[in-house]
Amino acid sequence: MMADTSNEDDQSMAMMHLQLQRSLKWLDDVTNGIIGYELESRSLAGLQVIEARTGFLRCNFIVPLLASDINGNWHVGAIATIIDNVGGAAIYSTGHYLKVTVNFNITYYSTAKIQDEVEIEAKVKGNKGKLTSIAVEVRNKSNGGRLIASAAQWTAANDYRSPQPQSQAKL
């Protein structure tokens, strides 16, 4: 007698969809300054998710004045921030928690100017135990898709639990 796996498959798909929605809400909350740091919300202001699947995100972004250097170029720190957060959301879509970055390498090839439209694409490449790897590419859509930066990131599951305060002994 064959086991009916269609119900299990439906439940698995529902869980994956729920986790993807959680990761998109997390990214939206960071972008809008509800959680995280002001630096993140300034660097992500106007970010739009255009495609999302488990382990994959593609976003459009118009480089704002707030994320530029004194020469009108997209600031490399703002680029790193957007790479880290979009990559983090792609990773978060595959599990039930955020992970800690243990290795983060970015190679910069070009830049973008204020008001240039760019595309950020993040793909989870693999899992090895508690480690997850991701690749992120940033391309300038305003000049035919020229590569701005590529990143490789490794994250680890954060199993750390903060110690609970012990109750004070009565004197």
VMD Tcl script that builds the backbone (N, CA, C; Angstrom):
set m [mol new atoms 513]
animate dup $m
set s [atomselect $m all]
$s set {name element resname resid chain x y z} {
  {N N MET 1 A 0.837 -1.169 0.000}
  {CA C MET 1 A 0.000 0.000 0.000}
  {C C MET 1 A 0.887 1.240 0.000}
  {N N MET 2 A 0.593 2.193 -0.888}
  {CA C MET 2 A 1.402 3.401 -1.008}
  {C C MET 2 A 0.919 4.454 -0.031}
  {N N ALA 3 A 1.860 5.163 0.546}
  {CA C ALA 3 A 1.515 6.238 1.461}
  {C C ALA 3 A 1.091 7.463 0.661}
  {N N ASP 4 A 0.115 8.194 1.172}
  {CA C ASP 4 A -0.351 9.405 0.510}
  {C C ASP 4 A 0.546 10.561 0.947}
  {N N THR 5 A 1.381 11.015 0.027}
  {CA C THR 5 A 2.314 12.105 0.353}
  {C C THR 5 A 1.803 13.454 -0.114}
  {N N SER 6 A 0.646 13.507 -0.798}
  {CA C SER 6 A 0.154 14.784 -1.317}
  {C C SER 6 A -0.152 15.758 -0.182}
  {N N ASN 7 A -0.699 15.289 0.934}
  {CA C ASN 7 A -0.969 16.154 2.070}
  {C C ASN 7 A 0.327 16.691 2.672}
  {N N GLU 8 A 1.336 15.833 2.789}
  {CA C GLU 8 A 2.641 16.267 3.293}
  {C C GLU 8 A 3.270 17.285 2.354}
  {N N ASP 9 A 3.159 17.065 1.043}
  {CA C ASP 9 A 3.692 18.013 0.064}
  {C C ASP 9 A 2.985 19.359 0.166}
  {N N ASP 10 A 1.659 19.330 0.343}
  {CA C ASP 10 A 0.893 20.570 0.486}
  {C C ASP 10 A 1.324 21.338 1.730}
  {N N GLN 11 A 1.530 20.612 2.831}
  {CA C GLN 11 A 1.964 21.250 4.062}
  {C C GLN 11 A 3.358 21.838 3.910}
  {N N SER 12 A 4.238 21.109 3.232}
  {CA C SER 12 A 5.594 21.595 3.002}
  {C C SER 12 A 5.578 22.861 2.155}
  {N N MET 13 A 4.767 22.862 1.107}
  {CA C MET 13 A 4.658 24.041 0.240}
  {C C MET 13 A 4.092 25.228 1.017}
  {N N ALA 14 A 3.120 24.982 1.875}
  {CA C ALA 14 A 2.530 26.053 2.682}
  {C C ALA 14 A 3.569 26.639 3.633}
  {N N MET 15 A 4.383 25.776 4.241}
  {CA C MET 15 A 5.437 26.249 5.141}
  {C C MET 15 A 6.477 27.072 4.386}
  {N N MET 16 A 6.861 26.622 3.197}
  {CA C MET 16 A 7.834 27.356 2.398}
  {C C MET 16 A 7.277 28.723 2.008}
  {N N HIS 17 A 6.003 28.772 1.632}
  {CA C HIS 17 A 5.374 30.038 1.274}
  {C C HIS 17 A 5.330 30.976 2.479}
  {N N LEU 18 A 4.970 30.423 3.638}
  {CA C LEU 18 A 4.923 31.223 4.861}
  {C C LEU 18 A 6.298 31.790 5.190}
  {N N GLN 19 A 7.345 30.972 5.074}
  {CA C GLN 19 A 8.688 31.443 5.383}
  {C C GLN 19 A 9.136 32.514 4.386}
  {N N LEU 20 A 8.788 32.363 3.114}
  {CA C LEU 20 A 9.110 33.387 2.116}
  {C C LEU 20 A 8.417 34.696 2.472}
  {N N GLN 21 A 7.152 34.625 2.883}
  {CA C GLN 21 A 6.426 35.837 3.274}
  {C C GLN 21 A 7.059 36.492 4.503}
  {N N ARG 22 A 7.529 35.683 5.453}
  {CA C ARG 22 A 8.213 36.227 6.635}
  {C C ARG 22 A 9.488 36.957 6.238}
  {N N SER 23 A 10.244 36.374 5.320}
  {CA C SER 23 A 11.495 37.009 4.909}
  {C C SER 23 A 11.227 38.316 4.166}
  {N N LEU 24 A 10.174 38.348 3.351}
  {CA C LEU 24 A 9.834 39.584 2.631}
  {C C LEU 24 A 9.351 40.655 3.604}
  {N N LYS 25 A 8.587 40.253 4.622}
  {CA C LYS 25 A 8.160 41.222 5.641}
  {C C LYS 25 A 9.360 41.754 6.406}
  {N N TRP 26 A 10.297 40.882 6.740}
  {CA C TRP 26 A 11.506 41.319 7.441}
  {C C TRP 26 A 12.255 42.354 6.597}
  {N N LEU 27 A 12.448 42.071 5.309}
  {CA C LEU 27 A 13.160 43.009 4.431}
  {C C LEU 27 A 12.399 44.323 4.318}
  {N N ASP 28 A 11.083 44.268 4.209}
  {CA C ASP 28 A 10.271 45.477 4.141}
  {C C ASP 28 A 10.381 46.282 5.437}
  {N N ASP 29 A 10.367 45.602 6.575}
  {CA C ASP 29 A 10.496 46.291 7.866}
  {C C ASP 29 A 11.857 46.971 8.008}
  {N N VAL 30 A 12.921 46.323 7.543}
  {CA C VAL 30 A 14.254 46.948 7.579}
  {C C VAL 30 A 14.278 48.154 6.642}
  {N N THR 31 A 13.743 47.974 5.437}
  {CA C THR 31 A 13.723 49.047 4.441}
  {C C THR 31 A 12.983 50.273 4.957}
  {N N ASN 32 A 11.896 50.060 5.674}
  {CA C ASN 32 A 11.071 51.165 6.158}
  {C C ASN 32 A 11.436 51.647 7.556}
  {N N GLY 33 A 12.532 51.136 8.128}
  {CA C GLY 33 A 13.012 51.612 9.414}
  {C C GLY 33 A 12.219 51.128 10.607}
  {N N ILE 34 A 11.374 50.115 10.419}
  {CA C ILE 34 A 10.597 49.577 11.536}
  {C C ILE 34 A 11.500 48.769 12.457}
  {N N ILE 35 A 12.437 48.033 11.863}
  {CA C ILE 35 A 13.457 47.311 12.626}
  {C C ILE 35 A 14.814 47.662 12.035}
  {N N GLY 36 A 15.859 47.324 12.738}
  {CA C GLY 36 A 17.201 47.566 12.234}
  {C C GLY 36 A 17.710 48.953 12.581}
  {N N TYR 37 A 18.673 49.401 11.803}
  {CA C TYR 37 A 19.353 50.658 12.056}
  {C C TYR 37 A 19.008 51.691 10.987}
  {N N GLU 38 A 19.117 52.961 11.329}
  {CA C GLU 38 A 18.834 54.036 10.373}
  {C C GLU 38 A 19.708 53.915 9.126}
  {N N LEU 39 A 20.958 53.500 9.293}
  {CA C LEU 39 A 21.857 53.320 8.154}
  {C C LEU 39 A 21.261 52.340 7.143}
  {N N GLU 40 A 20.646 51.265 7.646}
  {CA C GLU 40 A 20.038 50.288 6.746}
  {C C GLU 40 A 18.841 50.887 6.007}
  {N N SER 41 A 17.956 51.543 6.725}
  {CA C SER 41 A 16.770 52.098 6.065}
  {C C SER 41 A 17.151 53.194 5.082}
  {N N ARG 42 A 18.176 53.967 5.370}
  {CA C ARG 42 A 18.635 54.991 4.415}
  {C C ARG 42 A 19.241 54.344 3.177}
  {N N SER 43 A 19.981 53.268 3.374}
  {CA C SER 43 A 20.631 52.580 2.246}
  {C C SER 43 A 19.644 51.802 1.392}
  {N N LEU 44 A 18.514 51.386 1.976}
  {CA C LEU 44 A 17.531 50.559 1.274}
  {C C LEU 44 A 16.296 51.333 0.821}
  {N N ALA 45 A 16.235 52.634 1.112}
  {CA C ALA 45 A 15.037 53.426 0.808}
  {C C ALA 45 A 14.632 53.274 -0.656}
  {N N GLY 46 A 13.404 52.814 -0.869}
  {CA C GLY 46 A 12.885 52.660 -2.228}
  {C C GLY 46 A 13.105 51.295 -2.845}
  {N N LEU 47 A 13.705 50.364 -2.122}
  {CA C LEU 47 A 13.943 49.016 -2.645}
  {C C LEU 47 A 12.611 48.345 -2.986}
  {N N GLN 48 A 12.534 47.731 -4.169}
  {CA C GLN 48 A 11.317 47.035 -4.592}
  {C C GLN 48 A 11.655 45.602 -4.969}
  {N N VAL 49 A 10.988 44.659 -4.332}
  {CA C VAL 49 A 11.147 43.246 -4.683}
  {C C VAL 49 A 10.332 42.999 -5.945}
  {N N ILE 50 A 10.981 42.472 -6.990}
  {CA C ILE 50 A 10.257 42.204 -8.239}
  {C C ILE 50 A 10.063 40.710 -8.493}
  {N N GLU 51 A 10.867 39.873 -7.831}
  {CA C GLU 51 A 10.694 38.422 -7.944}
  {C C GLU 51 A 11.201 37.788 -6.656}
  {N N ALA 52 A 10.416 36.862 -6.129}
  {CA C ALA 52 A 10.791 36.197 -4.877}
  {C C ALA 52 A 10.366 34.743 -4.919}
  {N N ARG 53 A 11.331 33.887 -4.641}
  {CA C ARG 53 A 11.090 32.454 -4.472}
  {C C ARG 53 A 11.938 32.022 -3.283}
  {N N THR 54 A 11.682 30.849 -2.777}
  {CA C THR 54 A 12.500 30.342 -1.682}
  {C C THR 54 A 13.957 30.289 -2.134}
  {N N GLY 55 A 14.822 31.001 -1.412}
  {CA C GLY 55 A 16.252 31.017 -1.730}
  {C C GLY 55 A 16.643 31.949 -2.864}
  {N N PHE 56 A 15.735 32.796 -3.327}
  {CA C PHE 56 A 16.028 33.687 -4.450}
  {C C PHE 56 A 15.233 34.982 -4.327}
  {N N LEU 57 A 15.928 36.115 -4.506}
  {CA C LEU 57 A 15.268 37.423 -4.555}
  {C C LEU 57 A 15.875 38.248 -5.681}
  {N N ARG 58 A 15.013 38.977 -6.385}
  {CA C ARG 58 A 15.465 39.966 -7.367}
  {C C ARG 58 A 14.753 41.270 -7.027}
  {N N CYS 59 A 15.536 42.339 -6.915}
  {CA C CYS 59 A 14.987 43.632 -6.516}
  {C C CYS 59 A 15.442 44.720 -7.477}
  {N N ASN 60 A 14.613 45.744 -7.615}
  {CA C ASN 60 A 14.985 46.965 -8.320}
  {C C ASN 60 A 15.212 48.059 -7.291}
  {N N PHE 61 A 16.069 48.992 -7.659}
  {CA C PHE 61 A 16.432 50.055 -6.728}
  {C C PHE 61 A 16.878 51.259 -7.538}
  {N N ILE 62 A 16.381 52.428 -7.177}
  {CA C ILE 62 A 16.844 53.692 -7.752}
  {C C ILE 62 A 17.787 54.310 -6.722}
  {N N VAL 63 A 19.026 54.561 -7.125}
  {CA C VAL 63 A 20.031 55.078 -6.197}
  {C C VAL 63 A 19.605 56.473 -5.725}
  {N N PRO 64 A 19.348 56.627 -4.417}
  {CA C PRO 64 A 18.920 57.926 -3.895}
  {C C PRO 64 A 20.109 58.806 -3.500}
  {N N LEU 65 A 19.853 60.086 -3.390}
  {CA C LEU 65 A 20.878 61.032 -2.953}
  {C C LEU 65 A 21.445 60.634 -1.591}
  {N N LEU 66 A 20.596 60.134 -0.696}
  {CA C LEU 66 A 21.039 59.752 0.652}
  {C C LEU 66 A 22.084 58.634 0.654}
  {N N ALA 67 A 22.163 57.855 -0.438}
  {CA C ALA 67 A 23.088 56.719 -0.491}
  {C C ALA 67 A 24.276 56.999 -1.404}
  {N N SER 68 A 24.581 58.289 -1.594}
  {CA C SER 68 A 25.673 58.638 -2.507}
  {C C SER 68 A 26.848 59.257 -1.759}
  {N N ASP 69 A 28.002 59.243 -2.434}
  {CA C ASP 69 A 29.174 59.910 -1.886}
  {C C ASP 69 A 29.213 61.359 -2.394}
  {N N ILE 70 A 30.265 62.081 -2.080}
  {CA C ILE 70 A 30.336 63.500 -2.453}
  {C C ILE 70 A 30.457 63.715 -3.963}
  {N N ASN 71 A 30.807 62.664 -4.710}
  {CA C ASN 71 A 30.920 62.776 -6.165}
  {C C ASN 71 A 29.654 62.339 -6.895}
  {N N GLY 72 A 28.605 62.004 -6.157}
  {CA C GLY 72 A 27.354 61.583 -6.772}
  {C C GLY 72 A 27.324 60.111 -7.148}
  {N N ASN 73 A 28.311 59.352 -6.693}
  {CA C ASN 73 A 28.333 57.905 -6.935}
  {C C ASN 73 A 27.624 57.185 -5.794}
  {N N TRP 74 A 27.065 56.028 -6.104}
  {CA C TRP 74 A 26.463 55.179 -5.083}
  {C C TRP 74 A 27.569 54.769 -4.119}
  {N N HIS 75 A 27.431 55.080 -2.865}
  {CA C HIS 75 A 28.462 54.828 -1.849}
  {C C HIS 75 A 28.685 53.328 -1.672}
  {N N VAL 76 A 29.950 52.911 -1.617}
  {CA C VAL 76 A 30.263 51.478 -1.499}
  {C C VAL 76 A 29.698 50.878 -0.213}
  {N N GLY 77 A 29.618 51.655 0.850}
  {CA C GLY 77 A 29.019 51.157 2.090}
  {C C GLY 77 A 27.532 50.899 1.925}
  {N N ALA 78 A 26.855 51.757 1.165}
  {CA C ALA 78 A 25.428 51.552 0.892}
  {C C ALA 78 A 25.224 50.322 0.003}
  {N N ILE 79 A 26.134 50.110 -0.935}
  {CA C ILE 79 A 26.067 48.912 -1.774}
  {C C ILE 79 A 26.228 47.665 -0.904}
  {N N ALA 80 A 27.207 47.686 -0.007}
  {CA C ALA 80 A 27.427 46.536 0.884}
  {C C ALA 80 A 26.209 46.287 1.765}
  {N N THR 81 A 25.586 47.347 2.240}
  {CA C THR 81 A 24.403 47.210 3.095}
  {C C THR 81 A 23.244 46.570 2.343}
  {N N ILE 82 A 23.016 47.006 1.111}
  {CA C ILE 82 A 21.913 46.432 0.334}
  {C C ILE 82 A 22.202 44.978 -0.024}
  {N N ILE 83 A 23.456 44.664 -0.345}
  {CA C ILE 83 A 23.837 43.277 -0.635}
  {C C ILE 83 A 23.591 42.400 0.591}
  {N N ASP 84 A 24.019 42.864 1.755}
  {CA C ASP 84 A 23.879 42.089 2.987}
  {C C ASP 84 A 22.406 41.837 3.317}
  {N N ASN 85 A 21.566 42.846 3.172}
  {CA C ASN 85 A 20.164 42.705 3.547}
  {C C ASN 85 A 19.351 41.902 2.531}
  {N N VAL 86 A 19.562 42.120 1.250}
  {CA C VAL 86 A 18.837 41.328 0.249}
  {C C VAL 86 A 19.308 39.874 0.321}
  {N N GLY 87 A 20.619 39.668 0.465}
  {CA C GLY 87 A 21.139 38.310 0.642}
  {C C GLY 87 A 20.596 37.658 1.894}
  {N N GLY 88 A 20.536 38.417 2.980}
  {CA C GLY 88 A 19.994 37.896 4.233}
  {C C GLY 88 A 18.537 37.483 4.103}
  {N N ALA 89 A 17.751 38.258 3.366}
  {CA C ALA 89 A 16.344 37.910 3.165}
  {C C ALA 89 A 16.207 36.635 2.334}
  {N N ALA 90 A 17.078 36.468 1.337}
  {CA C ALA 90 A 17.038 35.235 0.537}
  {C C ALA 90 A 17.356 34.027 1.406}
  {N N ILE 91 A 18.343 34.166 2.281}
  {CA C ILE 91 A 18.691 33.071 3.193}
  {C C ILE 91 A 17.544 32.821 4.177}
  {N N TYR 92 A 16.994 33.883 4.727}
  {CA C TYR 92 A 15.896 33.765 5.698}
  {C C TYR 92 A 14.700 33.041 5.084}
  {N N SER 93 A 14.505 33.172 3.777}
  {CA C SER 93 A 13.373 32.519 3.121}
  {C C SER 93 A 13.495 30.999 3.112}
  {N N THR 94 A 14.677 30.471 3.422}
  {CA C THR 94 A 14.889 29.023 3.393}
  {C C THR 94 A 14.799 28.371 4.762}
  {N N GLY 95 A 14.673 29.149 5.827}
  {CA C GLY 95 A 14.655 28.587 7.178}
  {C C GLY 95 A 13.774 29.399 8.088}
  {N N HIS 96 A 13.855 29.117 9.360}
  {CA C HIS 96 A 12.967 29.776 10.314}
  {C C HIS 96 A 13.666 30.801 11.180}
  {N N TYR 97 A 14.856 31.243 10.799}
  {CA C TYR 97 A 15.580 32.206 11.612}
  {C C TYR 97 A 16.610 32.911 10.751}
  {N N LEU 98 A 17.035 34.052 11.247}
  {CA C LEU 98 A 18.124 34.760 10.601}
  {C C LEU 98 A 19.429 34.114 11.020}
  {N N LYS 99 A 20.436 34.285 10.210}
  {CA C LYS 99 A 21.731 33.682 10.490}
  {C C LYS 99 A 22.778 34.772 10.685}
  {N N VAL 100 A 23.916 34.384 11.198}
  {CA C VAL 100 A 25.017 35.297 11.450}
  {C C VAL 100 A 26.016 35.181 10.303}
  {N N THR 101 A 26.441 36.321 9.765}
  {CA C THR 101 A 27.433 36.310 8.688}
  {C C THR 101 A 28.793 35.943 9.261}
  {N N VAL 102 A 29.429 34.951 8.633}
  {CA C VAL 102 A 30.764 34.539 9.076}
  {C C VAL 102 A 31.838 34.853 8.033}
  {N N ASN 103 A 31.420 35.101 6.794}
  {CA C ASN 103 A 32.367 35.478 5.738}
  {C C ASN 103 A 31.583 36.275 4.702}
  {N N PHE 104 A 32.120 37.439 4.326}
  {CA C PHE 104 A 31.409 38.348 3.421}
  {C C PHE 104 A 32.442 38.994 2.506}
  {N N ASN 105 A 32.428 38.613 1.238}
  {CA C ASN 105 A 33.385 39.159 0.268}
  {C C ASN 105 A 32.634 39.851 -0.858}
  {N N ILE 106 A 33.010 41.096 -1.128}
  {CA C ILE 106 A 32.403 41.855 -2.219}
  {C C ILE 106 A 33.509 42.302 -3.161}
  {N N THR 107 A 33.285 42.116 -4.452}
  {CA C THR 107 A 34.177 42.643 -5.472}
  {C C THR 107 A 33.408 43.729 -6.215}
  {N N TYR 108 A 33.988 44.933 -6.268}
  {CA C TYR 108 A 33.366 46.065 -6.957}
  {C C TYR 108 A 33.986 46.205 -8.341}
  {N N TYR 109 A 33.128 46.330 -9.364}
  {CA C TYR 109 A 33.590 46.442 -10.745}
  {C C TYR 109 A 33.343 47.832 -11.323}
  {N N SER 110 A 32.269 48.477 -10.911}
  {CA C SER 110 A 31.916 49.803 -11.410}
  {C C SER 110 A 31.046 50.468 -10.358}
  {N N THR 111 A 30.421 51.548 -10.713}
  {CA C THR 111 A 29.547 52.241 -9.770}
  {C C THR 111 A 28.272 52.644 -10.477}
  {N N ALA 112 A 27.402 53.279 -9.743}
  {CA C ALA 112 A 26.173 53.852 -10.291}
  {C C ALA 112 A 26.080 55.278 -9.771}
  {N N LYS 113 A 25.349 56.091 -10.476}
  {CA C LYS 113 A 25.141 57.491 -10.094}
  {C C LYS 113 A 23.767 57.652 -9.456}
  {N N ILE 114 A 23.558 58.783 -8.815}
  {CA C ILE 114 A 22.259 59.124 -8.249}
  {C C ILE 114 A 21.207 59.014 -9.356}
  {N N GLN 115 A 20.103 58.378 -9.024}
  {CA C GLN 115 A 18.952 58.151 -9.901}
  {C C GLN 115 A 19.147 57.046 -10.936}
  {N N ASP 116 A 20.304 56.365 -10.943}
  {CA C ASP 116 A 20.446 55.181 -11.793}
  {C C ASP 116 A 19.578 54.074 -11.224}
  {N N GLU 117 A 19.014 53.264 -12.121}
  {CA C GLU 117 A 18.245 52.106 -11.696}
  {C C GLU 117 A 19.152 50.889 -11.695}
  {N N VAL 118 A 19.154 50.160 -10.578}
  {CA C VAL 118 A 19.984 48.969 -10.456}
  {C C VAL 118 A 19.112 47.771 -10.104}
  {N N GLU 119 A 19.664 46.586 -10.364}
  {CA C GLU 119 A 18.995 45.342 -10.027}
  {C C GLU 119 A 19.899 44.544 -9.115}
  {N N ILE 120 A 19.325 44.024 -8.046}
  {CA C ILE 120 A 20.054 43.198 -7.091}
  {C C ILE 120 A 19.448 41.801 -7.149}
  {N N GLU 121 A 20.298 40.798 -7.363}
  {CA C GLU 121 A 19.829 39.415 -7.433}
  {C C GLU 121 A 20.616 38.579 -6.436}
  {N N ALA 122 A 19.893 37.908 -5.556}
  {CA C ALA 122 A 20.508 37.067 -4.522}
  {C C ALA 122 A 20.017 35.636 -4.673}
  {N N LYS 123 A 20.966 34.685 -4.659}
  {CA C LYS 123 A 20.637 33.263 -4.796}
  {C C LYS 123 A 21.359 32.468 -3.717}
  {N N VAL 124 A 20.602 31.659 -2.992}
  {CA C VAL 124 A 21.223 30.724 -2.061}
  {C C VAL 124 A 21.884 29.644 -2.901}
  {N N LYS 125 A 23.176 29.405 -2.652}
  {CA C LYS 125 A 23.935 28.437 -3.440}
  {C C LYS 125 A 24.000 27.067 -2.796}
  {N N GLY 126 A 23.964 27.017 -1.469}
  {CA C GLY 126 A 24.038 25.713 -0.831}
  {C C GLY 126 A 24.019 25.793 0.676}
  {N N ASN 127 A 23.832 24.636 1.269}
  {CA C ASN 127 A 23.843 24.481 2.718}
  {C C ASN 127 A 24.800 23.358 3.068}
  {N N LYS 128 A 25.540 23.557 4.119}
  {CA C LYS 128 A 26.449 22.525 4.605}
  {C C LYS 128 A 26.355 22.549 6.126}
  {N N GLY 129 A 25.513 21.690 6.646}
  {CA C GLY 129 A 25.294 21.699 8.085}
  {C C GLY 129 A 24.637 23.001 8.502}
  {N N LYS 130 A 25.264 23.709 9.412}
  {CA C LYS 130 A 24.718 24.981 9.878}
  {C C LYS 130 A 25.123 26.153 8.995}
  {N N LEU 131 A 25.951 25.905 7.972}
  {CA C LEU 131 A 26.429 26.968 7.091}
  {C C LEU 131 A 25.572 27.066 5.831}
  {N N THR 132 A 25.352 28.283 5.375}
  {CA C THR 132 A 24.639 28.544 4.128}
  {C C THR 132 A 25.457 29.523 3.308}
  {N N SER 133 A 25.561 29.263 1.996}
  {CA C SER 133 A 26.276 30.192 1.117}
  {C C SER 133 A 25.292 30.860 0.167}
  {N N ILE 134 A 25.632 32.083 -0.191}
  {CA C ILE 134 A 24.784 32.874 -1.083}
  {C C ILE 134 A 25.660 33.679 -2.026}
  {N N ALA 135 A 25.148 33.934 -3.219}
  {CA C ALA 135 A 25.811 34.804 -4.194}
  {C C ALA 135 A 24.851 35.944 -4.517}
  {N N VAL 136 A 25.398 37.152 -4.566}
  {CA C VAL 136 A 24.591 38.333 -4.870}
  {C C VAL 136 A 25.293 39.112 -5.974}
  {N N GLU 137 A 24.521 39.531 -6.979}
  {CA C GLU 137 A 25.045 40.390 -8.041}
  {C C GLU 137 A 24.228 41.668 -8.086}
  {N N VAL 138 A 24.922 42.766 -8.342}
  {CA C VAL 138 A 24.278 44.063 -8.501}
  {C C VAL 138 A 24.642 44.581 -9.883}
  {N N ARG 139 A 23.623 44.905 -10.678}
  {CA C ARG 139 A 23.838 45.375 -12.049}
  {C C ARG 139 A 23.150 46.718 -12.255}
  {N N ASN 140 A 23.767 47.560 -13.095}
  {CA C ASN 140 A 23.218 48.870 -13.410}
  {C C ASN 140 A 22.313 48.744 -14.630}
  {N N LYS 141 A 21.017 48.828 -14.411}
  {CA C LYS 141 A 20.056 48.714 -15.511}
  {C C LYS 141 A 20.072 49.962 -16.387}
  {N N SER 142 A 20.577 51.084 -15.842}
  {CA C SER 142 A 20.604 52.334 -16.595}
  {C C SER 142 A 21.650 52.332 -17.699}
  {N N ASN 143 A 22.606 51.393 -17.640}
  {CA C ASN 143 A 23.627 51.352 -18.703}
  {C C ASN 143 A 23.772 49.940 -19.292}
  {N N GLY 144 A 22.660 49.262 -19.461}
  {CA C GLY 144 A 22.683 47.974 -20.141}
  {C C GLY 144 A 23.044 46.777 -19.288}
  {N N GLY 145 A 22.941 46.890 -17.993}
  {CA C GLY 145 A 23.187 45.747 -17.125}
  {C C GLY 145 A 24.640 45.558 -16.714}
  {N N ARG 146 A 25.423 46.609 -16.767}
  {CA C ARG 146 A 26.831 46.529 -16.362}
  {C C ARG 146 A 26.941 46.085 -14.906}
  {N N LEU 147 A 27.838 45.135 -14.654}
  {CA C LEU 147 A 28.042 44.610 -13.308}
  {C C LEU 147 A 28.674 45.673 -12.410}
  {N N ILE 148 A 28.030 45.946 -11.295}
  {CA C ILE 148 A 28.554 46.895 -10.309}
  {C C ILE 148 A 29.345 46.149 -9.247}
  {N N ALA 149 A 28.771 45.081 -8.726}
  {CA C ALA 149 A 29.424 44.328 -7.650}
  {C C ALA 149 A 28.905 42.896 -7.622}
  {N N SER 150 A 29.763 42.005 -7.166}
  {CA C SER 150 A 29.330 40.632 -6.895}
  {C C SER 150 A 29.823 40.275 -5.502}
  {N N ALA 151 A 29.030 39.476 -4.824}
  {CA C ALA 151 A 29.358 39.131 -3.443}
  {C C ALA 151 A 29.145 37.652 -3.193}
  {N N ALA 152 A 29.974 37.118 -2.333}
  {CA C ALA 152 A 29.818 35.759 -1.814}
  {C C ALA 152 A 29.725 35.890 -0.303}
  {N N GLN 153 A 28.743 35.244 0.267}
  {CA C GLN 153 A 28.526 35.362 1.703}
  {C C GLN 153 A 28.249 33.984 2.280}
  {N N TRP 154 A 28.846 33.724 3.438}
  {CA C TRP 154 A 28.569 32.513 4.212}
  {C C TRP 154 A 27.947 32.945 5.522}
  {N N THR 155 A 26.899 32.240 5.912}
  {CA C THR 155 A 26.254 32.509 7.188}
  {C C THR 155 A 26.180 31.222 7.997}
  {N N ALA 156 A 26.034 31.385 9.308}
  {CA C ALA 156 A 25.933 30.232 10.210}
  {C C ALA 156 A 24.690 30.384 11.070}
  {N N ALA 157 A 24.094 29.244 11.379}
  {CA C ALA 157 A 22.950 29.241 12.290}
  {C C ALA 157 A 23.404 29.786 13.632}
  {N N ASN 158 A 22.602 30.648 14.192}
  {CA C ASN 158 A 22.923 31.253 15.476}
  {C C ASN 158 A 22.181 30.498 16.565}
  {N N ASP 159 A 22.878 29.550 17.180}
  {CA C ASP 159 A 22.267 28.754 18.250}
  {C C ASP 159 A 22.474 29.361 19.624}
  {N N TYR 160 A 23.119 30.524 19.674}
  {CA C TYR 160 A 23.401 31.152 20.953}
  {C C TYR 160 A 22.107 31.525 21.661}
  {N N ARG 161 A 22.022 31.201 22.890}
  {CA C ARG 161 A 20.889 31.592 23.726}
  {C C ARG 161 A 21.449 32.402 24.887}
  {N N SER 162 A 20.910 33.574 25.062}
  {CA C SER 162 A 21.409 34.405 26.139}
  {C C SER 162 A 21.059 33.770 27.479}
  {N N PRO 163 A 21.981 33.826 28.420}
  {CA C PRO 163 A 21.707 33.201 29.718}
  {C C PRO 163 A 20.516 33.863 30.404}
  {N N GLN 164 A 19.709 33.045 31.023}
  {CA C GLN 164 A 18.547 33.563 31.751}
  {C C GLN 164 A 19.010 34.009 33.125}
  {N N PRO 165 A 18.508 35.144 33.589}
  {CA C PRO 165 A 18.909 35.589 34.931}
  {C C PRO 165 A 18.450 34.593 35.976}
  {N N GLN 166 A 19.324 34.312 36.903}
  {CA C GLN 166 A 18.967 33.392 37.970}
  {C C GLN 166 A 18.246 34.182 39.062}
  {N N SER 167 A 17.247 33.547 39.636}
  {CA C SER 167 A 16.502 34.261 40.685}
  {C C SER 167 A 17.432 34.455 41.893}
  {N N GLN 168 A 17.256 35.556 42.510}
  {CA C GLN 168 A 18.079 35.890 43.672}
  {C C GLN 168 A 17.649 35.046 44.873}
  {N N ALA 169 A 18.622 34.501 45.548}
  {CA C ALA 169 A 18.322 33.719 46.771}
  {C C ALA 169 A 17.834 34.672 47.857}
  {N N LYS 170 A 16.885 34.186 48.615}
  {CA C LYS 170 A 16.383 35.023 49.708}
  {C C LYS 170 A 17.420 35.095 50.802}
  {N N LEU 171 A 17.545 36.257 51.367}
  {CA C LEU 171 A 18.518 36.450 52.445}
  {C C LEU 171 A 17.992 35.986 53.756}
}
mol reanalyze $m
mol bondsrecalc $m
mol representation Tube
mol addrep $m
